[in-house]
Structure formats: structure tokens, C-alpha cells
Amino acid sequence: MRPVLHVFAAVVLSLVVAMPTAAKTPAAKTATTAAHASHPPGAAIASAHALATDAGLEMLRKGGNAFDAAVAVSGVLSVVEPVSSGIGGGGFFLLHDAKTGRDVFVDARETAPESATPASFLDAKGDLDRDRAQNGPWSAGIPGLPAALVHIAKKYGKLPLTTTLAPAIRIARDGFPVYERLEKGYASRRTVMERYRGTRAVFLADGDPPKVGETFKQPELAHTLELIASKGFDGFYRGETATKLLAAVKEEGGRWTPNELAGYRVRERTPLKFDYRGWHITTAPPPSSGGVALAEILQTVSGWDLQKLDPAHRTHILTEAMRRAYRDRTIYLGDPDFVKVPMSRLMSPDYAAGLRATIHPDKATPSELLPGQPAPLEDDETTHYSIIDAQGNLVSTTQTVNLTYGSGMVATGTGVLLNNEMDDFALKPGTANAFGVMGFEANAPKPGKRMLSSMTPSFMESKDKLVVIGAPGGSRIITEVLIGILGYDAGLSAQQVAALPRIHHQWLPDLISAEAGALDAQTVTALEAMGHKVNAAEANWGNLQTVAWDKRANTLEGGTDPRNPMGKAAVDTAPRAAH
Ligand code: GLY
């Protein structure tokens, strides 16, 4: 754990796991009063890489809005964090358009190609072929991120893509300094990545793998980004890039069709909304499981005054709510264009009250008593950024190629590293009970279907404060965002929220995972006495990025996760000409 986390561990987690009795404002607090500013005093951006944050600020200086900044930040992250996300992957963009007052969720999740039937992921013995599920062309869904950039620029932005993608193109062509996570991630995926001709051409261009401090250049990716900037959708999904993508997938033994690429569309969905202790929360709908799980957990724990509980009981109640929500995630959730998700039930405060009634105040519920079938585990790559601009537009984006360096395969001649998002489907149907089988069916692969995600880009608003928040972390994204929300509710600053120590429970395995220092020995002993299994010394996880506007003081702040030394949160209140 980094020193800064040590400092916060004792104080700050005690604020969340032992929340102070902060003065609470009543529900439905969004109406502003004369004491509240109507617009933020400038802009704030937090992302996982300083070059991306700077690119977003550059767009605002050029007269762009938060949506232009989002395209620039997204494009740069795709270049400088290939380990986490890229234009060969997908993402979710939660937007608030200040002009119309509308919230919209742009779903740029990858889709399954026609060739991806469940049988195509089984080996001769009928077992899941993990290599096929996680490496190379079969593991890749049809990318969604380029379509989202084009859609957002056209519908919500003010600047052309030639301007907003210029920083990404420049950095891809001129290069950027390699940092530790890129080098280590490459080392962990090297044997897979070097199977592919296109990957070797990019990552071994100078004869050996990228090393910290070296300049990493991606000229072919720069060219592909230029085609998107000049031709929009057709720059990726038709013509030169599409032809190269199809040829590369075929060369490595996969099967994509021109129609699958040209037929890819983002979906605009209605975000989920619910209230928690006076905060209006706006969050991700299916095919993310994040918003539903977040709503279930927060509505379940709202029956307790968490501030009045000791740390062990507070952790116990949070854990029991997490356990129940993650179990429902597995059973009910999938792509809403393909399966009927019982949303009104899962989002209902009455349903949460029913869950609450099953929680024993002093005893853990063994997960095996809650029937179901575990979901595949998810890795913690992925990235998030948060933006507020001076007009009050908001962007909360989580984007991903799934596991470290995605599929490991760069499509020859494009610089595009393909995702391995197919692994987020339940690729092998379960054989347990009816609920388990149903769960796997909800998230079984089908042509054109989007795989279930945990990405949870969110907004939270009270009378006094507006927050944009999100994080990477695979299945731990949901609890990372949850702990962030509880931190803001406890009155913490954006930076304190980003630094909060983390705990997590996901039903199966039946275990409380905690970052080292998050739970003290006494709390662990008390939790064990209630029947919990606890691993209190896990390595740090997550990379939360958040910005907040205090409407009463009319100040902006940003918080970037101290676990990631490359991140940057910036506030820009320089006066601007009206635009
Ligand atoms: N691939 C991580 C997620 O979508 O949740």
C-alpha cells in the first residue's frame, strides 16, 4: 500500500466503514436556491493518464465542450493505455447535456460475431477452451469505441473529429514514455501477444518489448485514427481499416464478416436512477450489471444508519448487501436487447427491503444458501474518466479491452489491439440448478448480443453537490464506485474518495476481500466471529477517477486514484470567451 493510502486507511476508511454523523440533507435535494451557483466556475477532468487529461483541457481551451473533451480523452487513453482500453474495444459513456437537461447512456459495448456460438468455445471434451475465450481473434467482440467517438462528436460535440482526435494521433505518431504498468502488463501477456504478427510489429518494433522510459510509437494506429477523424464511422467499419481487420482476423483463424463491422451501432439507452440518503444517483443500465447492483446494495443498506454501527457490523451489512446483489447480477442480467431483465423488481426499494429482511444482524449468510451459479471472474484492466464543463455538461466514461492488453492480438497494419470481451459472456452453460442455468442463459453468447459488463459510470447529485464518478476493476468496479459514493456521502473530498481503501464481496467466492490496511485486526476478528471469511491483506486494486462541483461554494475539485501514479485530476477556471 502506498504511503498516502496508509494515511487515509486509518482515518478515511473509518469515515466510510465508520461514517461520521455528518449533517444529512433531506431527500430530493436537486432544486438549487439563490445560495447555489447555476453553472460551474470552469471545468474539471480526472483520468488515468496526464496526457489524456491534458488533451481534454486542450479541447476546452479551443472552445469545445465536455463531449469534445471526452472524445479527446478517450482517444488519448486508447493510445497511451493499450493495456486497459482502446479503439479495438468498447465502453459506456454516461452523458448529461446541460442544454436539454437530458441524461443519456451511450452503449458502445462490443457485440458477438455470428461465428461465436457457445459450441465454438468448447474443446473436444466439452470443457471451456480458455485460450480461445481469452486470447486471439475468437476472444474479440466487434469493437464499439470508434462508433461511440463518432456518434458523440456528431450529436453532442462542437468541434470536428480532426480536432478532437488530433492529440491521440500526435501521441500515437510521436510516441510517449513507457511506464511501469505497460511494461509489467506486457511481461505478463508476452507469450500470448507474440503469437501474433500484428502485435510483434508494434510491440517488438525496436527488437524488444517496451521498457520504462522508452518512447513507444504506434504509427499504424495514428493512421487508423486519422481515417476515423476524416471519414467518421466509415474510417473504421468500412473501407481500408475494415478490410485490414477482416484479413487479420482471418489470418489468425477467426471469422468476422464485413456486415458485422458495417452493421455495428451504438445504442442510446435510458440511464438508471434511484435515490440514496438525499443523493439522486444516475448510473449504468444493462448490458451493464453495475447500476442494478449499485441500486440493490445502496437501497438495501439504507435500512441501517451505517454511521451508528461499529466498523465490523458496518462491514458485515455492506458485505451481506453485496452478496445478494452479486448473486442477482449473475442470475438475471444480460443484454436487454436479447433477454428480459426484471428491472422494475430489481430496482424496487420494496425488493431491497425484502433482501434486508433476510440479513441477520450478527451472522454471515453462507453464499451456498443463496442458490445460483457463479459468473466468470473478471480482470481489473479497463479505464475511467470523469468530466464537468463550465456549462454544466457531464461525462462519465468507462472504456475497456477487458483483460490486460485485451486479446493480445493487434490486427496487422491497423495498430488496433483487439479486445477479449467475449470472455465476459457466460461461454459454457452451467449445470447446477434452474436459477444457475437461467443465469448462464441470460448472458450466453448470441450473434449481435452484447456481453454483460460491470462498468458503472455514474453521477450523484444533492442540493449542494454534483459528482461524476467511475472506476475500472472488473467485477470490483461496482463496489469501488459504491465505496466512493459512501465516501462522498460521508463528506469526503474528491481526492479522499479516490484514495479510500477498498473492500469487496461478490457472493462467490464467499470471501470478504480487503486491501491491506482497510480492516484492522479487531474488525477482522469480529467479522470472523460472525461467520465471514476475510482476506485482509490483498494487493491494491482499482483506479477511480472523479470530479465534483460544490454548488454552494461554487468550487470544482478532482480526485485521481493514488494507486496509479500516471493519473491526473485538473481544474481549469481560466476565463474564456463565450462560445
Ligand atoms: N470487461 C470488464 C467489464 O466490462 O466489466
Residues whose N, C-alpha, C, O or C-beta is under 5 A from the ligand:
A	BS01	LIG	T400 N402 L452 S453 S454 M455 G474
